[in-house]
Amino acid sequence: MIGPLDEYPIHQTPLPIGLVDSSDRNFYDRCYFNAHDRTGDVFVITGAGYYPNLGTKDAFVLVRRGDVQTAVHLGDAIDSDRLNQHVNGYRIEVVEPLRRLRIVLEETEGIAMDMTWEGSFDVVQEQPHIMRTGSRITLQAQRFAQVGTWSGVVTVDGSDIAVDPSTWVGTRDRSWGIRPVGEAEPAGRPADPPFEGMWWLYVPLRFAEFAIVLIMQEDPTGFRILNDCTRVWKDGRVEQLGWPRVRIRYVPGTRTPTGATIDCTTADGSPLTLEVESRLAVPIHLGGGYGGDPDWIHGTWKGEKFTERVTYDVTDESNAGRVMFGVIDHVGRAVCHGPGAEGVEGFGLFEHGALGRHDPSGFVDWFTLAP
C-alpha cells in the first residue's frame, strides 16, 4: 500500500509500473514538509519515511536559525498501521485529506513541534522521475506537491517559535518508489561510464492567486531528463508553463546559489519570468538525512525507539566542503512578471543542487566552483 488512501487520490493518476508492490530493497514512501515566515530568520524542514523492504521507518525535524542548524532524528521498526503515521514521539495526523494535516513532535532531545498545515491550492501531480546506473533503475519515483500555510508552535531548548498562518508558508510533497536508502550497498563492478553528477532544481512557490511548481533535472551535458512546470489557480485551472530556461546565480567560490532567473512560457506563447532570491540556505544533507549526509541517511537501522540530536554551524570550515556535495533548500522569495501577474510577489522553496559536472554552468568536474 502507498501511504494513507484517504490522503492521496491514487485513482486520479496512473502509477509508474512496478511502484505499488516492489521487492527492491530501496522501495520507499516518504513525505516532506518545510515552513518559514518569509524573513529568512528561521527555516523548519521535517518529514517521515517508510522503507518496507528494510523493515524500518524514520522521521526528522531540522531547524535553522542564524548560522546554526540542529536536527532530531527518530527511527524504529516498521509497522503495518499505515493510516497512523508515527515514529516514536513524531506523528502526522490527516485532518482533511489533501487540505489539512497536523504534525506533532513530543519533546525529543530539546525539540518539539505542534503545527497544522492548510493547503492553499490543489495538489500538483508531477511527472514520473527515473534514473539508471547502467541497466539498473536506481530511482523511479512519483510525487505530488502542494503549497500552503502553517499555524502552531516550534520549540527549541525551551524557546517557542510562534507559527502564524498570516506569515508562515511552506511546501509539502509526498513521493514513493525506488531511490537509494538505508545502509550503503556493496559496490560491485564500478559504473561504466562513471557517474559524473546531476543538476537539480525544485521551486514550488505560493502567490496570492496561484501556485507555481517547477521541477527539473539535467545530466552533465545539460540534457534535460525531467521537465515539469505547472501553475495552479485558485479556481482549479491548471496551466503548463513550457520549457523553462534557467540562470542560477552563485556565491563566488562556492556552489551555493543566491537566486535565479527562470523564463517560462504560457500556453499562448507569452513570456512569464520568475526572479527568485534566497533568503536563507539550508543544506539538507547536514542533519536532514538526504544524499551526501555522512552522519545519518533515511532508512538506516539504528535500533528500536532510536532518537538523536545533531547540531551544525554552517560557517565552520569543517562543514564548508560538505555543503557543495548536496542539495540546498532555501527560503525563497520570487517576483513574477507576465500576463495577469506583473510584479506580484510570492514565497516558497528554492531548492537547488549542482553536483559534479554540468557543462552549461561551467562546472567541469566535481570540484569546480563558481567564479
C-alpha positions as CSV (number, residue, x, y, z in Angstrom):
1,M,0.0,0.0,0.0
2,I,1.2,3.5,-0.8
3,G,0.5,5.8,2.1
4,P,-2.9,6.6,3.6
5,L,-5.5,6.0,1.0
6,D,-7.6,8.9,2.2
7,E,-4.7,11.3,1.7
8,Y,-3.6,10.6,-1.8
9,P,-6.0,10.3,-4.8
10,I,-4.5,7.2,-6.3
11,H,-7.4,6.8,-8.7
12,Q,-6.6,10.1,-10.5
13,T,-3.2,9.3,-11.9
14,P,-1.7,6.1,-13.3
15,L,1.3,4.9,-11.3
16,P,4.6,4.1,-12.9
17,I,5.0,0.3,-13.5
18,G,6.4,-1.6,-10.6
19,L,6.0,1.0,-7.8
20,V,3.0,-0.4,-6.0
21,D,4.4,-3.7,-4.9
22,S,8.2,-3.8,-5.4
23,S,10.7,-6.1,-3.8
24,D,13.6,-3.7,-4.4
25,R,15.4,-3.1,-1.2
26,N,15.2,0.7,-1.9
27,F,11.4,0.9,-2.1
28,Y,10.3,3.9,-0.1
29,D,7.3,6.0,0.8
30,R,8.2,9.5,2.2
31,C,6.6,12.8,3.0
32,Y,8.5,16.1,3.2
33,F,7.4,19.5,4.7
34,N,9.0,22.9,5.0
35,A,7.9,26.0,6.8
36,H,9.2,29.6,7.2
37,D,8.0,33.1,8.0
38,R,9.3,34.6,4.7
39,T,12.0,36.7,6.5
40,G,14.9,34.3,6.3
41,D,15.3,34.3,10.1
42,V,14.1,30.7,10.5
43,F,13.6,27.6,8.3
44,V,11.9,24.4,9.5
45,I,12.2,21.2,7.5
46,T,10.6,17.9,8.6
47,G,9.4,14.6,7.2
48,A,8.8,10.9,7.7
49,G,9.5,7.8,5.6
50,Y,8.6,4.1,5.5
51,Y,11.0,1.5,4.0
52,P,9.1,-1.8,3.8
53,N,12.0,-3.9,2.5
54,L,14.4,-2.6,5.0
55,G,12.0,-3.1,7.9
56,T,12.4,0.5,9.1
57,K,10.6,3.8,9.4
58,D,12.0,7.2,10.4
59,A,11.4,10.9,10.8
60,F,13.3,14.1,11.3
61,V,12.9,17.7,12.3
62,L,15.6,20.2,11.1
63,V,15.6,23.8,12.2
64,R,18.0,26.6,11.1
65,R,18.3,29.9,12.8
66,G,21.2,32.2,12.1
67,D,24.3,30.1,11.3
68,V,23.2,27.1,13.2
69,Q,21.0,24.2,12.1
70,T,20.0,21.5,14.5
71,A,18.1,18.3,13.9
72,V,16.4,15.5,15.7
73,H,16.4,12.0,14.1
74,L,13.9,9.3,15.1
75,G,13.8,5.7,13.9
76,D,12.0,2.4,14.7
77,A,10.9,-0.9,13.3
78,I,8.2,-0.6,10.6
79,D,4.6,-1.4,11.5
80,S,1.6,-2.2,9.4
81,D,-0.6,0.7,10.6
82,R,0.0,3.0,7.6
83,L,-3.1,5.1,8.4
84,N,-1.5,6.1,11.7
85,Q,1.9,7.6,10.6
86,H,4.1,7.8,13.6
87,V,7.7,7.3,14.7
88,N,8.3,7.3,18.4
89,G,7.1,10.8,19.6
90,Y,6.5,12.1,16.0
91,R,3.2,11.7,14.3
92,I,1.3,13.0,11.2
93,E,-2.5,13.4,11.6
94,V,-4.6,13.8,8.4
95,V,-7.4,16.2,9.4
96,E,-8.9,16.7,5.9
97,P,-7.3,14.7,3.0
98,L,-5.2,16.9,0.7
99,R,-6.3,20.0,2.6
100,R,-5.3,20.0,6.3
101,L,-2.9,17.9,8.4
102,R,-1.2,18.2,11.8
103,I,2.4,17.3,12.7
104,V,3.3,16.7,16.3
105,L,6.7,16.1,17.8
106,E,6.6,15.5,21.5
107,E,9.6,16.9,23.3
108,T,12.6,15.0,22.0
109,E,16.2,16.0,22.7
110,G,15.1,19.5,23.4
111,I,12.9,20.0,20.3
112,A,9.1,19.9,20.0
113,M,6.5,21.0,17.5
114,D,2.8,21.2,17.0
115,M,2.0,22.6,13.6
116,T,-1.1,22.5,11.4
117,W,-0.8,22.7,7.6
118,E,-3.5,24.1,5.3
119,G,-3.2,23.8,1.6
120,S,-3.8,26.9,-0.4
121,F,-4.3,25.3,-3.8
122,D,-4.9,21.9,-5.3
123,V,-2.0,19.4,-5.4
124,V,0.3,19.2,-8.4
125,Q,0.9,15.8,-9.7
126,E,4.5,15.8,-11.0
127,Q,5.9,13.7,-13.9
128,P,7.5,10.3,-13.0
129,H,11.2,10.6,-12.3
130,I,13.5,7.9,-13.5
131,M,17.3,7.4,-13.3
132,R,19.5,4.5,-14.2
133,T,23.0,3.3,-13.4
134,G,23.8,1.1,-16.4
135,S,20.8,-1.1,-16.9
136,R,19.6,-0.9,-13.3
137,I,16.9,1.6,-12.3
138,T,18.3,3.4,-9.2
139,L,15.5,6.0,-8.9
140,Q,11.9,5.6,-10.1
141,A,9.6,7.9,-8.2
142,Q,6.2,9.5,-8.4
143,R,5.4,12.7,-6.4
144,F,2.7,15.2,-5.7
145,A,3.4,18.7,-4.2
146,Q,1.3,21.4,-2.7
147,V,1.9,24.9,-1.3
148,G,0.1,26.3,1.8
149,T,0.3,28.0,5.2
150,W,1.2,26.8,8.7
151,S,0.0,27.6,12.2
152,G,1.2,26.4,15.6
153,V,4.5,26.4,17.5
154,V,8.0,25.0,17.3
155,T,10.1,24.8,20.5
156,V,13.9,24.6,20.6
157,D,15.5,24.3,24.0
158,G,12.6,25.8,25.8
159,S,12.3,28.8,23.4
160,D,9.0,28.9,21.5
161,I,8.8,30.0,17.9
162,A,5.2,31.1,17.1
163,V,3.9,29.9,13.8
164,D,1.4,32.5,12.5
165,P,-0.5,31.5,9.3
166,S,-0.6,35.1,8.1
167,T,3.1,35.0,7.5
168,W,4.2,31.3,7.7
169,V,4.1,29.5,4.3
170,G,5.7,26.3,3.0
171,T,5.6,23.3,0.7
172,R,4.8,19.7,1.2
173,D,5.3,16.7,-1.0
174,R,4.8,13.0,-0.9
175,S,6.8,10.6,-3.0
176,W,7.2,6.9,-3.4
177,G,9.0,4.4,-5.5
178,I,12.7,3.4,-5.6
179,R,15.7,5.5,-4.5
180,P,18.9,4.8,-2.6
181,V,18.0,4.5,1.1
182,G,19.5,2.9,4.2
183,E,22.9,1.4,4.6
184,A,25.3,1.5,1.6
185,E,25.0,-1.5,-0.8
186,P,28.1,-3.4,-1.8
187,A,29.9,-1.6,-4.6
188,G,30.0,-4.3,-7.2
189,R,31.6,-3.5,-10.5
190,P,32.3,0.2,-11.0
191,A,29.8,2.1,-13.2
192,D,30.9,2.4,-16.8
193,P,30.8,5.2,-17.7
194,P,31.1,6.5,-14.1
195,F,28.5,8.8,-12.6
196,E,29.6,12.4,-13.3
197,G,26.9,14.3,-11.5
198,M,23.5,15.8,-11.7
199,W,21.9,19.3,-11.8
200,W,18.6,19.6,-9.9
201,L,16.1,22.4,-9.4
202,Y,12.8,22.3,-7.5
203,V,10.9,25.6,-7.0
204,P,7.3,25.4,-5.6
205,L,6.0,29.0,-4.9
206,R,2.8,30.4,-3.4
207,F,1.4,33.6,-4.8
208,A,-1.9,35.2,-3.8
209,E,-3.9,33.9,-6.8
210,F,-1.9,30.9,-7.9
211,A,0.9,28.5,-7.2
212,I,3.8,27.6,-9.5
213,V,5.6,24.2,-9.1
214,L,8.7,23.7,-11.1
215,I,10.9,20.6,-11.1
216,M,13.8,20.0,-13.4
217,Q,16.9,17.8,-13.7
218,E,19.7,17.8,-16.3
219,D,22.6,15.5,-16.9
220,P,26.2,16.7,-17.1
221,T,25.9,17.8,-20.7
222,G,22.8,19.8,-19.9
223,F,20.4,17.3,-21.5
224,R,17.1,17.7,-19.6
225,I,15.8,14.4,-18.3
226,L,12.9,15.9,-16.2
227,N,10.9,19.0,-17.1
228,D,7.7,19.9,-15.3
229,C,6.5,23.4,-14.7
230,T,2.8,23.9,-13.6
231,R,0.7,26.8,-12.5
232,V,-2.5,26.1,-10.4
233,W,-5.1,28.8,-10.0
234,K,-7.5,29.3,-7.1
235,D,-10.4,28.3,-9.4
236,G,-8.7,25.0,-10.1
237,R,-7.3,25.8,-13.6
238,V,-4.1,24.0,-14.3
239,E,-1.6,25.6,-16.8
240,Q,1.7,24.2,-18.1
241,L,4.5,26.8,-18.4
242,G,6.6,25.2,-21.1
243,W,10.3,24.5,-21.2
244,P,11.8,27.0,-18.7
245,R,15.2,28.5,-19.2
246,V,17.2,29.0,-16.0
247,R,20.1,31.2,-15.0
248,I,21.4,30.4,-11.5
249,R,23.5,33.0,-9.6
250,Y,26.1,31.6,-7.1
251,V,28.2,33.0,-4.3
252,P,31.7,33.3,-5.8
253,G,33.9,30.5,-4.9
254,T,31.0,28.1,-4.0
255,R,28.1,26.3,-5.4
256,T,25.6,27.9,-3.1
257,P,23.1,29.9,-5.1
258,T,21.9,33.4,-4.2
259,G,19.0,33.3,-6.7
260,A,17.8,32.5,-10.2
261,T,16.0,33.9,-13.2
262,I,13.5,31.5,-14.7
263,D,12.0,32.2,-18.0
264,C,8.8,30.3,-18.6
265,T,6.1,30.4,-21.4
266,T,2.3,30.4,-21.1
267,A,0.1,28.3,-23.3
268,D,-0.4,31.2,-25.7
269,G,3.3,31.8,-26.1
270,S,3.6,34.8,-23.8
271,P,6.7,35.0,-21.6
272,L,6.5,34.6,-17.9
273,T,9.6,35.3,-15.8
274,L,10.3,34.4,-12.2
275,E,13.0,36.4,-10.4
276,V,13.9,34.2,-7.4
277,E,16.1,35.1,-4.4
278,S,17.4,33.1,-1.5
279,R,16.8,34.5,2.0
280,L,18.3,31.6,3.9
281,A,20.1,28.4,2.8
282,V,19.8,25.0,4.5
283,P,22.0,22.2,3.2
284,I,19.6,19.3,3.7
285,H,22.5,16.8,3.9
286,L,23.7,18.4,7.1
287,G,21.2,16.8,9.5
288,G,18.4,16.2,7.1
289,G,19.4,12.7,6.1
290,Y,19.4,13.3,2.3
291,G,22.1,12.2,-0.1
292,G,25.6,13.2,0.9
293,D,24.8,13.3,4.7
294,P,27.6,11.2,6.2
295,D,26.0,11.2,9.7
296,W,22.5,9.8,9.1
297,I,20.7,8.6,5.9
298,H,17.0,7.9,5.7
299,G,16.1,4.2,6.2
300,T,19.3,3.4,8.2
301,W,18.6,1.0,11.0
302,K,19.8,2.5,14.4
303,G,17.8,0.2,16.7
304,E,14.3,0.3,18.2
305,K,13.0,3.7,19.5
306,F,16.1,5.4,18.2
307,T,16.5,9.2,18.8
308,E,19.4,11.5,18.5
309,R,20.1,15.2,18.1
310,V,22.9,16.8,15.9
311,T,23.9,20.4,15.5
312,Y,26.0,22.1,12.8
313,D,27.5,25.5,12.4
314,V,27.3,26.1,8.7
315,T,30.1,28.7,8.9
316,D,32.5,26.2,10.4
317,E,35.3,25.3,7.9
318,S,34.8,21.6,8.7
319,N,31.4,21.8,7.1
320,A,32.3,24.0,4.1
321,G,33.4,21.2,1.9
322,R,30.3,19.1,2.6
323,V,27.9,21.8,1.6
324,M,28.8,21.7,-2.1
325,F,28.2,17.9,-2.4
326,G,24.5,18.0,-1.8
327,V,21.2,19.8,-2.4
328,I,20.4,23.1,-0.6
329,D,16.9,24.2,0.4
330,H,16.4,27.9,0.5
331,V,13.7,30.3,1.9
332,G,12.6,31.5,-1.5
333,R,11.2,34.9,-2.4
334,A,10.0,35.4,-6.0
335,V,8.6,38.2,-8.2
336,C,6.6,37.1,-11.2
337,H,6.5,39.1,-14.4
338,G,3.9,38.1,-17.0
339,P,0.4,38.5,-18.3
340,G,-2.1,39.0,-15.4
341,A,0.7,38.7,-12.8
342,E,3.0,41.6,-13.4
343,G,5.2,42.3,-10.4
344,V,3.3,40.0,-8.0
345,E,5.3,38.7,-5.0
346,G,5.4,35.1,-3.9
347,F,7.2,32.9,-1.4
348,G,8.1,29.2,-1.0
349,L,11.0,26.9,-1.6
350,F,14.1,27.4,-3.8
351,E,15.9,24.0,-3.9
352,H,19.0,23.5,-6.0
353,G,21.9,21.2,-6.3
354,A,24.7,21.3,-8.8
355,L,26.7,18.1,-8.1
356,G,29.7,17.2,-10.2
357,R,30.0,18.2,-13.8
358,H,27.4,20.5,-15.5
359,D,28.6,22.0,-18.8
360,P,26.0,24.8,-19.1
361,S,27.0,26.1,-15.6
362,G,30.8,25.9,-16.4
363,F,31.4,23.2,-13.8
364,V,33.8,20.8,-15.5
365,D,34.2,18.3,-12.6
366,W,33.1,17.7,-9.0
367,F,35.4,20.5,-7.6
368,T,34.9,23.4,-10.0
369,L,33.4,26.4,-8.2
370,A,31.5,29.5,-9.4
371,P,33.8,32.4,-10.4
